[in-house]
Amino acid sequence: MKAWRTYAWGDMRLDDVPEPVVRPGWVKARIRMVQPSITETLLLHGAKTYGYAKIEKAMAAGPAPVFGHEFSAEVVEVGECVTTLKPGMRVAARGSHPDGIVGFDYPGALAEYGVFPESLLAALPDHVSDSEGAAIQPLTDAVAAVHAAGISLGDVVVVIGQGSMGLACLQVAATAGAGLVIGVARRDGVLEISRQVGADITINTTRDDPVAAVRDLTGGRGADVVFETAGGPPDQGLAGNTTLIQAAEMLRDNGKVVGIAFDGDAAVLPYAVFRQRSIRYLFPSMLDRRMFEATVNLVASGRVDLKPMITKILDGIDKVPEAFDLTANKARHGLINPAQVIISK
């Protein structure tokens, strides 16, 4: 079969390799659609972000079948003890998992076939497309983030950053009972999509001070919850520590910030402000099977709409490097969701 393997930082090659063999508790699947994550695009070129040590170790052992943890597939064979999946089922993958991260701890989906633990996958209803299925993995992180936030009915929720994670958090927060959902970003195009998928109000940071705007909208009280999805190293085109500080400033006392962005060294918590005002900084909850199935159901029921975010689909496994390049420069190419690649139909 054909599979992409990484030989060194920035050096990915399409090789002929043996098809993987199924084992007990795992399934063999034909990859249908895959999309590179932002983290993977950074890691490919050696950025010291999440998972760097794992990728470095994998490459040291030889050409590494790394990356490809956001995908949809079709089960072709099941191992012993598999009970929830059958050949012919289309499936989507989850995020955090006790067997490790696909594409980091074991071979990923940048290949024609892959072998994955049964509990990593959930069946897709017929009306949910392969494209939506590939975008479910990052959506699970948004569901875990909203779960951690513990939103109460009527809460004012702000989502800073309207990329794929921000738009997902916005929609899931609305389903959890938020009374007012505010989307914050610097591009009019993404803010238009924010309103399309459920934002009550949007703020363009190139024209308005988001802190002052949120304070004004809440009568000076501040938001109850802020999801921060835009922070990160400025040399990677991200907002540094600015959006984390803004999140604290637009919150009410005893409010909650949920950190979605992987900020690395850029995440300098304004400790004094958080301590004095009893602001809580939270990370997304650990994803369990129930939340994973709830994520799939949100898409299947139409309560979360992934389609407006997916604007670039390439055809053929040979297009994987192009998808990495497009995804690494999403703003330049006008993308929200990562570029997707059809591996098989």
Backbone hydrogen bonds, N-H to C=O, Kabsch-Sander energy under -0.5 kcal/mol:
donor,donor_aa,acceptor,acceptor_aa,energy
3,A,15,D,-2.2
4,W,110,L,-3.1
5,R,13,R,-2.8
6,T,64,A,-2.9
7,Y,5,R,-0.6
7,Y,11,D,-2.9
8,A,11,D,-1.1
10,G,44,L,-3.2
11,D,8,A,-2.8
12,M,10,G,-0.7
13,R,5,R,-2.9
15,D,3,A,-3.1
15,D,13,R,-0.7
17,V,1,M,-2.7
17,V,15,D,-0.6
25,G,80,E,-2.6
26,W,23,R,-2.2
27,V,116,F,-2.9
28,K,77,E,-3.0
29,A,114,G,-2.9
30,R,74,E,-3.1
31,I,29,A,-0.6
31,I,112,E,-1.7
32,R,72,S,-2.3
33,M,72,S,-1.7
34,V,341,V,-1.9
35,Q,70,E,-2.3
41,T,37,S,-2.0
42,L,38,I,-1.9
43,L,39,T,-2.6
44,L,40,E,-2.4
45,H,41,T,-0.6
45,H,42,L,-0.8
46,G,43,L,-2.3
47,A,42,L,-2.3
49,T,47,A,-2.2
52,Y,49,T,-1.9
55,I,51,G,-2.2
56,E,52,Y,-2.7
57,K,53,A,-2.2
58,A,54,K,-2.2
59,M,55,I,-2.4
60,A,56,E,-1.6
61,A,57,K,-0.8
61,A,58,A,-0.7
62,G,59,M,-1.7
64,A,6,T,-2.5
66,V,64,A,-1.9
67,F,103,G,-3.1
71,F,69,H,-0.6
72,S,33,M,-2.5
73,A,91,V,-2.1
74,E,30,R,-2.3
75,V,89,M,-2.9
76,V,28,K,-2.9
77,E,28,K,-1.7
79,G,26,W,-2.4
82,V,79,G,-1.5
88,G,75,V,-3.3
89,M,86,K,-2.0
91,V,73,A,-2.8
92,A,122,A,-2.2
93,A,71,F,-1.1
94,R,120,L,-1.8
100,G,97,H,-1.9
102,V,100,G,-0.6
103,G,106,Y,-2.7
104,F,101,I,-2.2
105,D,101,I,-3.1
106,Y,101,I,-0.8
108,G,65,P,-1.9
109,A,68,G,-1.9
110,L,67,F,-0.7
111,A,109,A,-1.2
112,E,2,K,-2.0
114,G,29,A,-2.3
116,F,27,V,-2.5
118,E,25,G,-2.6
120,L,117,P,-1.8
121,L,118,E,-1.6
122,A,92,A,-1.9
124,L,90,R,-2.9
128,V,125,P,-1.7
129,S,127,H,-0.6
133,G,129,S,-2.5
134,A,130,D,-2.0
135,A,131,S,-0.9
135,A,132,E,-0.6
136,I,133,G,-1.2
139,L,135,A,-1.0
140,T,136,I,-1.9
140,T,137,Q,-0.6
141,D,137,Q,-0.8
141,D,138,P,-0.6
142,A,138,P,-1.2
143,V,139,L,-2.3
144,A,140,T,-2.3
145,A,141,D,-2.0
146,V,142,A,-2.5
147,H,143,V,-2.3
148,A,144,A,-1.9
149,A,145,A,-1.7
150,G,146,V,-1.1
150,G,147,H,-0.6
151,I,146,V,-0.7
154,G,177,G,-2.5
155,D,152,S,-2.2
157,V,155,D,-0.6
157,V,180,L,-3.1
158,V,225,V,-2.5
159,V,182,I,-2.8
160,I,158,V,-0.5
160,I,227,F,-2.9
161,G,159,V,-0.6
161,G,184,V,-3.1
164,S,336,I,-0.9
167,L,163,G,-2.8
168,A,164,S,-1.5
169,C,165,M,-2.7
170,L,166,G,-2.5
171,Q,167,L,-1.8
172,V,168,A,-2.5
173,A,169,C,-2.8
174,A,170,L,-1.6
175,T,171,Q,-1.8
176,A,172,V,-1.3
177,G,174,A,-1.3
178,A,173,A,-1.8
179,G,155,D,-1.9
180,L,155,D,-1.7
182,I,157,V,-2.9
182,I,180,L,-0.5
183,G,201,I,-2.4
184,V,159,V,-2.6
185,A,203,I,-2.1
191,L,187,R,-1.7
192,E,188,D,-2.1
193,I,189,G,-1.5
194,S,190,V,-2.2
195,R,191,L,-2.0
196,Q,192,E,-1.9
197,V,193,I,-2.2
198,G,195,R,-0.8
199,A,194,S,-3.0
200,D,181,V,-1.9
201,I,181,V,-1.6
203,I,183,G,-2.5
205,T,185,A,-2.4
205,T,203,I,-0.7
207,R,204,N,-1.6
208,D,204,N,-2.3
213,A,209,D,-2.5
214,V,210,P,-2.4
215,R,211,V,-2.4
216,D,212,A,-2.4
217,L,213,A,-2.5
218,T,214,V,-1.5
219,G,216,D,-1.4
220,G,215,R,-3.8
221,R,218,T,-1.6
223,A,250,M,-2.9
224,D,156,V,-2.0
225,V,156,V,-1.9
226,V,256,K,-2.5
227,F,158,V,-3.0
228,E,226,V,-0.6
228,E,258,V,-2.5
229,T,160,I,-2.4
229,T,227,F,-0.7
232,G,240,G,-1.3
236,Q,233,P,-2.0
237,G,234,P,-2.2
238,L,233,P,-1.5
239,A,230,A,-2.0
240,G,232,G,-2.5
242,T,239,A,-1.5
245,I,241,N,-1.9
246,Q,242,T,-2.4
247,A,243,T,-2.2
248,A,244,L,-1.7
249,E,245,I,-2.1
250,M,246,Q,-2.0
251,L,247,A,-0.5
251,L,248,A,-0.8
252,R,223,A,-2.6
254,N,277,R,-2.5
255,G,252,R,-1.7
256,K,224,D,-1.9
257,V,280,R,-3.0
258,V,226,V,-2.7
259,G,257,V,-0.6
259,G,282,L,-3.1
260,I,228,E,-2.3
260,I,258,V,-0.7
261,A,228,E,-1.8
263,D,261,A,-1.1
266,A,263,D,-2.0
267,A,264,G,-1.4
268,V,266,A,-1.7
269,L,267,A,-0.8
271,Y,269,L,-2.5
274,F,270,P,-2.1
275,R,271,Y,-3.1
276,Q,272,A,-2.7
277,R,273,V,-1.8
278,S,275,R,-0.9
279,I,274,F,-2.1
280,R,255,G,-2.4
282,L,257,V,-3.3
282,L,280,R,-0.6
285,S,144,A,-2.1
292,F,288,D,-2.1
293,E,289,R,-2.6
294,A,290,R,-2.1
295,T,291,M,-2.1
296,V,292,F,-1.9
297,N,293,E,-2.0
298,L,294,A,-1.9
299,V,295,T,-1.5
300,A,296,V,-2.7
301,S,297,N,-2.6
302,G,299,V,-0.9
303,R,298,L,-1.0
304,V,298,L,-2.0
306,L,304,V,-0.7
309,M,306,L,-1.3
310,I,306,L,-0.7
310,I,307,K,-1.1
311,T,309,M,-0.8
314,L,340,Q,-3.3
316,G,314,L,-0.6
316,G,342,I,-2.3
319,K,316,G,-2.3
320,V,317,I,-1.4
323,A,319,K,-2.1
324,F,320,V,-2.1
325,D,321,P,-2.3
326,L,322,E,-2.7
327,T,323,A,-2.4
328,A,324,F,-2.2
329,N,325,D,-0.8
329,N,326,L,-0.6
330,K,327,T,-1.1
333,H,329,N,-1.8
334,G,330,K,-0.7
334,G,331,A,-0.9
335,L,330,K,-2.7
336,I,309,M,-0.6
337,N,309,M,-2.0
340,Q,312,K,-2.7
341,V,34,V,-2.6
342,I,314,L,-3.1
343,I,32,R,-2.3
343,I,341,V,-0.6
344,S,32,R,-1.1
